[in-house]
Structure formats: C-alpha cells, structure tokens
Amino acid sequence: MVCYDRAFLWGAHQLELLPKSYEGNKRQIRDYLRGRKGGEEAWQLLQGQVYGRWVDRAKLFPGVVRFLWR
C-alpha cells in the first residue's frame, strides 16, 4: 500500500550513503549498501530512519485511497 522508494532514496542521500547521482528503488539501494563494507549496518540505520521519523516521505501507491474507500 505504501511505496517507500523515494523515501529510501532521499534518506540515503541525507545520510550520504549513496553517490549524489545515484538513482534506484528500495531494493536497488538495499543491494548497493549491502554490497559495501559495513553495508548491513548502513541499511539498518537507513531503515530505522525511513520507517521512523522520515515515514512522511513515503507515498501511497496509485489507487490505494480509492480502493480503501470502496
């Protein structure tokens, strides 16, 4: 119901975990971080921020509101 792709990208850039030019979805960001030294810890830090104080950066998938109101 919730798409976190933009939130993870924004958060990873805020934490300087990705190159500024990096574009990718949540899965691609996870794989990129996990492939680096200390990446699992960086991924967990990012998850904590995105699912916590930055959750407002996530967006509903198209059609979710309409579906819920049916």
C-alpha positions as CSV (number, residue, x, y, z in Angstrom):
1,M,0.0,0.0,0.0
2,V,2.9,2.3,0.7
3,C,5.8,2.9,-1.7
4,Y,9.0,3.7,0.1
5,D,11.3,4.0,-2.9
6,R,11.6,7.8,-2.9
7,A,11.8,7.9,0.9
8,F,14.8,5.5,0.9
9,L,16.5,7.4,-1.9
10,W,16.0,10.7,-0.1
11,G,17.1,9.2,3.2
12,A,20.2,7.5,1.8
13,H,21.3,10.8,0.2
14,Q,20.6,12.7,3.5
15,L,22.9,10.2,5.3
16,E,25.4,10.4,2.5
17,L,25.2,6.6,1.9
18,L,25.0,6.9,-1.8
19,P,26.7,9.0,-4.5
20,K,24.7,12.2,-5.3
21,S,23.9,11.0,-8.8
22,Y,22.6,7.6,-7.6
23,E,19.0,6.7,-8.6
24,G,17.4,3.5,-7.6
25,N,14.4,1.9,-5.9
26,K,14.3,0.5,-2.4
27,R,15.6,-3.0,-3.4
28,Q,18.4,-1.5,-5.5
29,I,19.5,0.8,-2.6
30,R,19.5,-2.2,-0.2
31,D,21.6,-4.3,-2.6
32,Y,24.0,-1.5,-3.2
33,L,24.5,-0.8,0.5
34,R,24.8,-4.5,1.5
35,G,27.5,-4.9,-1.1
36,R,29.7,-2.5,0.6
37,K,31.8,-2.8,3.8
38,G,29.5,-2.0,6.7
39,G,26.6,-2.1,4.4
40,E,24.3,-4.2,6.5
41,E,24.6,-1.7,9.4
42,A,24.1,1.2,7.0
43,W,21.0,-0.4,5.6
44,Q,19.6,-1.0,9.1
45,L,20.3,2.6,10.0
46,L,18.5,3.8,6.9
47,Q,15.5,1.6,7.5
48,G,15.2,2.9,11.1
49,Q,15.1,6.5,9.8
50,V,12.8,5.9,6.9
51,Y,10.3,3.8,8.9
52,G,10.5,6.2,11.8
53,R,11.0,9.9,11.5
54,W,11.1,10.1,7.7
55,V,8.0,8.0,7.1
56,D,6.2,11.1,5.8
57,R,8.5,10.9,2.7
58,A,6.8,7.7,1.6
59,K,3.9,7.8,-0.8
60,L,0.8,5.7,-1.2
61,F,0.7,3.6,-4.4
62,P,-1.7,4.9,-7.0
63,G,-5.3,3.8,-6.4
64,V,-4.9,2.9,-2.7
65,V,-7.2,5.6,-1.4
66,R,-9.8,4.7,-4.0
67,F,-9.5,1.0,-3.0
68,L,-9.8,1.8,0.7
69,W,-13.0,3.9,0.2
70,R,-14.8,1.1,-1.6
